[in-house]
Amino acid sequence: MVMGDMEMSTDLLVIGGGPGGYGAAFRGADLGLDVILVDPLPSLGGLCLHAGCIPAKTMLHLAELIHDAEQATKMGLRFGEPHIDLPALRSWQRQVVDTMAEGLMTLAKKRGILCIRGKARFISSTTARLEGAEISAIRFKHAIIATGSRPLVLPHMYFTPGGRIMDSAAALTLADIPKTLVVAGGGYVGLEIGSIYAALGSRVTLLEQEDRLLKGVDADLVAPLQESLSKRFAEILFGAEVLDAAEDPEGVTVRFSRNGETDQRPGEKAVIAVGRTPNSDDLGLDRTKAVIDSSGIIQVDEQQRTADERIFAVGDVAGGVMLAHKAIREGRVAAEVIGGKKGGFDVRALPAVVYTDPQIAWCGLTEKQAQMEGISHAVRKFPWKLSGRARTLGLTDGLTKLLVDPENGRILGAGIIGRHAEGLMGEAALAIEMGALAEDLALILHPYPTLSETEGEAAAMFLGSPTHITPEER
């Protein structure tokens, strides 16, 4: 068979195999649609699985173990200096990714989804042409775009395989552990990568343009993390706008502007993590009615439908926060609308997690947002130094925070900093989505001693009846 000499037709064409893409494809197939999914990678999962979220989390788990071993010394337990076996670490990381990718491919096969490796571009509102595949074109009744995003590149800078200037994906391959690493960007990607390399032995310099880390997150949640990382990183410079980076055989030099002056920091390697941009510029959307804004975001309505009634877009390419779970939900919404069901993306509590140590998680209304929008709110914070379980773990710097409607007691938002914040946030998200009151959260019988008690105690503080803190300390 000659490459590209076949044409096919389908009910639903999904372009992109990441969380939004496979979430849409799986739901569409479950609703009885004939589904074809096209992606350049040989297996599902997208960059999130193969070069982003999952590779990062495997290494962040190991970073936590290293940190815990250090902390255990204070408790009377000594492990000695860790021995870093990079080939074994990479093998473990690869095993996790491959197992998950194999599982996704199995799920697609069981659902009867045809997965094609290739590049798809629209040639009309009903047809896409494929490159690098045996199929030349696919005619569709509907299409869902889930092509994700890519790292932003600074002017006059580019990434080369094996180079000293890395994007996040290259950094997560752990080719080696440089003695010195410069990280440009204090968002969650930069913080997670910096945490990994610092735990593995690199002296990390972090450059952040804003005056603190994670500018969009409430300052009281960020403060303990900022204090922790200031001890683990060699240097954190705020107000540092990165200008460029130059590579030479000995290392890399990153130039930045700070306080009106130009400065620089050398390192063996550098990671540029200053943001991401949607992958919307090479899809042939000019041959459809879909609209792309000046930022490259494909415009969609609450049902994820573009201005072209046959074409939908989900995930990073459709704007909003770039989170895998958001993309999956949007993909499912789009597939359900195409499948004839009513619905839309209507989420009150969109959880976000930064997987540093300590972790930060939040959902619903933030205090900063409430203040900016003039929304009436009461804030209650339960410090983990008063939690029995946090004491036993040596994790007393944590904090559980609730935003409550002062008129009716409804939970509006939540934020947690501390170990296991990722799991604790589920209860708060459920409370917000169900319209639960502080009284409901306080009356839940949380097991003792657990970190989940801190959520009940924060709610009880609003009611004036906490157990492990006096009502006056609200």
N, C-alpha and C positions, 0 to 999 in steps of 0.2 A: 504493500500500500504506500502511495506517495504521501509524504507529510502534507497535511492541509487540503486533502481532496474530497473531504466529506462535509456535508451540512446536516444539521439536526434541528429539531424543534422541541420546545418544552413549555410547560405551563409557567415555570418559574426558573429564571436564570439568576444565580447568586454569584456576584463577582467579588471574590475575597474569601479566604478560608480561616480568618481569625475568629475570635469569639462572636462578633456580630454576624459574620457570615455563616458559620456553622450553626449558630443559634437559630438563625432564620431558616436555613436549609432543613434542619431537623424538625422544626415546628411545621414548616410547609409540607414536608413529607408525611408527618403525622396527621395532617389535615386532608391527605389524599391527593396532594398536588404532585405532578411529575416534576422532579427537581434536578437541575444540572448545576454543579458548583465548579467555578473556574478559579484557579489560583496558581501563581508561579512556583510555589513550593511543592515538593513531592508529597507532603502529607498535610493534614489539617492542623490548625492551631495558630497559624499566623506568627508574626513577630512576637506577640505576647508569649506564646508557648516556647518558640524556638530561640528567641534572642532577647527576651525582655522580662516579663513578670516572673515566669517560673524559674529560669536560670538565676535571676536575682534572689528569689526567695530561698532557693536551695543554699546559696552562699550566705545569705543573711542568717539562716538558721545556724550554720557553722560559726558565724561571727558571734552569735548569742552564746553558743557553747564555750567559745574561747573566753568571752567576757564573764560568763558564769563561773568558769574554772578560776579566773582571777579573783572573783568575789568570794569564792568558797574559802580562800585562804583566811579571810576575816572570821569565818565560822569554824576554823580549826581543821579544814580539809585541804591537803596540798596535792596537786596533780603534777607540778613541775612545768617547765616550759613546753608549749605545744610544738610538735614537729609537723610542719606543713608539707604534705606530700601532694604537690600540685597535680601530677598525672592521676592520682587516685581521686582527688577532688573533682577534676574534670570528668573522670569516668563516672563518678556518682551523679554529677549534674546531667551528663548525657543519658544515663540510664533512666533518670526521672523523666526527662523530656521525651525520650523515645517511647517509654511505656505509655505516657499520656497520649502521644501522637498516635500510637498503634490503637489505643482504645477509641479515639475519635474516629479513626478510619473504619474500625469495626462497627461502630454505631451508624456511620453513614452507609456502609454496605448493607447492614441489616434493614435499614430503612429504604433501600433501593435507590439511593442517591448516586448519580453518576458524577464522580470527581475527575476533572480534567486538569492536567498540569499545562498551564499556558497563560498568555496575556490576552485579555479581552478588551476591545474598544468598540464603542457604539458606532454604527454607520447609519442608524436611524432609530426611531422610537420603538422599533419592533425587532431589530436585528443587531447582533454584535459579531464582529470579526475576531477570530482567534489567531494568535501568533505562537509559534513553537509547539503546536499541537497537531494531531492527525485530523482534527475537526477544523474545517476552514471557517465556518460561520454557524451561529445558533440563532434561530428565530424563536422569539419568546412572546408569551402573552403579558408577562410582567417580569421586571428585573429589580433586584435589590443590590445596591452598591455598598460594599463593606470593605473598602480597600485600605482603611486605617490611615496611619500617619507616618512621618519620618522625622528624624532629628533636624532641627534648624541648623544651618551652617552659617558661620560668621562670614562677613565679606572677605574676599580674597583667601578663603580657607576651603580645604577639601580634605576628605578622609580617604586614605589609601590602605588597602589590606596590609596588615603587618606594620603599619606606620606608628610613629610615636604619638601622633595626635589622634585620639580615638573618639568615636561616638559611644553611646551606652552599650550597643550590641557588641562592639569590639572589646570594650572593657570587660564585659561579662564572659568572654572566652577564657580569661585568666591565662593568657599566653605566658606571663611571668608575673612576679611581684616586684615592681620597681621600688628602689629605696626611697625615692621621692616622687610624689604624684601631685599635680595641680588639677583641681576640679573647678571648672567654670560653671557656676550655677548652683544656687542653694535651694532649688525646688526639691521635690521628693526624689527625683531620679538622681540628682547630684548627691543628695544626702545618703541615699541607700548605697550608691557605688562607693562613695567616700568611706562609709562605715565598713564595708566589706574589706577594702584595701587596708584601712587602718588596723582592723583586727588581724589581718594577715601579715602585718609588719611594716607597711609603707608609712612614711611621714607625709601626711596629707595636708596640702594647703587648699583651702576653699575660698573662692572668690564669689561674692554675692553683691549684686547691684543695689539691692534694697538695704534698709538699715537694720534688718533682722532676718532670720530664717523664716520661710513659709509665710510670706506676708499676708496671704489670704486667710490664714488660720488664726483664731483668737490668740492673743499674745500670752495669756496666762497658761494656755496649753503648750505653747512652744517653749516657754522659758526653761522648764526642766531639761528638755532635749538640748537646747542651745548650751546650757551649762555643762551637760554631759559631753557633748561633742567638742566643746572648747578644751576639755581635758584629753580627749582621744586624738584630735587633730593637732598637727603641729601649729597650724595657724588658720584663723578665720578672719577674713578681711571684708568688712561691709562697705557699701558705697563704692564698690569696685566694678566699673563698667568695662568688660573685656573688649579690647580693640582687635587684637589678632594674636596668632600664635605662629612661631617660626620653629621649624625642625632642623636639626643638624645631627651629625653622626654621634655626638655625645649626649644629646637630649633634646629638650624643647624649651623655648622661652615664651611665656605668655605675657603680653603687654596689656595694661589696663589703665584707665583713667580713674583717679581718686582724689577728692578734695581739690579739683582743678589742676592736678598735676599728673603727668604720665609716669607710671612705675612698671615694674616687671617682676616676675618670679620664674626662676628656672626649675626644671624637674626632669627626671628621666623620661617621664611620659605625662601626657595631659588628657583629660576627659572634658569634652565640650558638651554640656547638658543645659543649654539655655532655652530649651523649649522644643516644640514639635509643630509641624505643618501638615495639613491634610494631603493625602495622595489623591488629588482630584484633577491634576493638570494634564494627565495623559490618558484620558478615558474617552475622548471623542464626544464629550457632552455638548459641544457646539452643534452637533448634528441632531440634538434632541431639544426639547423645550425646557430641560432642567436649567436652573440658574445657580451660578457660582458667585459668591461675593468676593470682595477684594482680598479677603484673607484666605481664599481657596476653599471656603466652607460651602458645601452644597445645601441650598436652602430647602427646608422641609417643613411640613405642618406637624400637628400633634400625632398624626398617624404615620409619620415618617415618609409621606408622599412628597415628591418634588413637584415642580410646576408642570412636569410631564406626567399625566395621570397613570401611565404604565410603569413609571420608574420610581423607586423608593431609594432612600439612603439611610444608613445606620452607622453608629459608632463614631470614631474620631472624625471621619470625613464629613459627618453631618453636624459637627460643632458641639459645644458644651464641654463639660469636663471629660477628659479622656480616660475612662475607666472601663475595664473589661466587662464588669457586671452590668454597667449601663448599656454597653453595646449589645450584650446578649438579650437584655430585655427589649431594646429597640428592635432588634432583629425578629424577636418573637412577635412583637406588636405588628410589624410590617407584614410578616407572613400571615398572621391572623386576619388582618384587613384584606389581604389578597385572597385569602381563603373564605371570605364572606362573613367573617365575624365582626361584631362591633367592638370598638376599643380604641385606645390611644395610649401614649406614654404619659401617665399621670402618677408621678411618684412624689410624695411629700418628703420622704426621708431617704435621700440618696447617700448611702454611707461612703466614706472615703477613709483610707488607711494609709499611713506612712509607716513602712516596716523597718524603721530604725529601732535602736534600743536606747531609750524606751520608745515604744510605738505610740503614735498619735492616731486617734480615730474620731470622727465626728459625723453627724447626720442632722438633717432638718435645719432649723434656723440657727445661725451663729450669732454670738453677741455683737460682733462687728456689723453684721448685716442688719440686725435689729436696730442698732443705733443709727445706721445710715438711712434706714427706711422709716424711722420713727415708729417702730412697732413696740407697743407696750409689752414689757416682759419683766420677769423676776429671775434673778440668777441665784442658784444655790450650788455651792461647791463643797464636796466632801474630800478632805485630804487623806491620802492613803497612810499617812503616819498614824492615823487612828484606826486603821484596819488591822485586825489580828492576823489575817492571812498574808497581807503585805509585809507585816513584821517578820513572819516566819520565813518569808522568801528574801528578806533583805531589800525590799523594793518600796521603800517608804516615800520616795519622791513623786509618786503618782498622784493623780487628781481625777475625780469624777465630777462632772459639771452638768447641770440641767438648766435649760431655759423653760420657764413656765409662764403661762398666761395668768397674770395676777388676778383677773376677774373671775375666771372659771376653773383655774387649776389645770388646764390642759397642757400636756407636755408639747413644747414647740421645737425643742432642739436638744442635742446632747453632745458632749465632747469628753473624751477620756484620753489621758496620757499615762502610759504604764504598760508593763508586760501583759500580754493577752488582751490588749485593747481591741484587737481584731475580732475576737469572739464575743467580748462583752458588749460590743456595739449592737449586736443582733437584737437584744432585749429592748434597747432604746428605740431602734428602728421600728420594731413591731409596735411599741407603745405609740409612737408618733403616727404611724400609718393607721392604727385603729382608733385614733382620737382619744387615747387613754388619758386619765387624769393623774396628777401626782398621787392622789389617794390610792388609785389602782396599783401604781408601782410600789408604793410604800407597803400595801397590804399583801403583796406577793411574799410568800414565805421563802426567803432565800436561805440556802443551807449555810451553816456556820462550821468552820471559818472558810469563806470564799471571797474572792474579789467581787463577785456579783452583788454581795451585800452593799457595796459602796453605792450602787444605783438606788437601792431601796432607802439607804440612809440619806442620800441627797434629796430624794422625794420627800422623806419624812421631815427634813429640814424645812421645806416649804410649808409643811403642815404644822410646824412647831413642835414636833414630837420625835426627834431623833434619839437613838439610844447611846451611841458612842461619841457624842458631842453635845454640849449643852445648847439649849434653844437660843441662848444669848449670843452664841458664836456663829449664828446663821450668817 
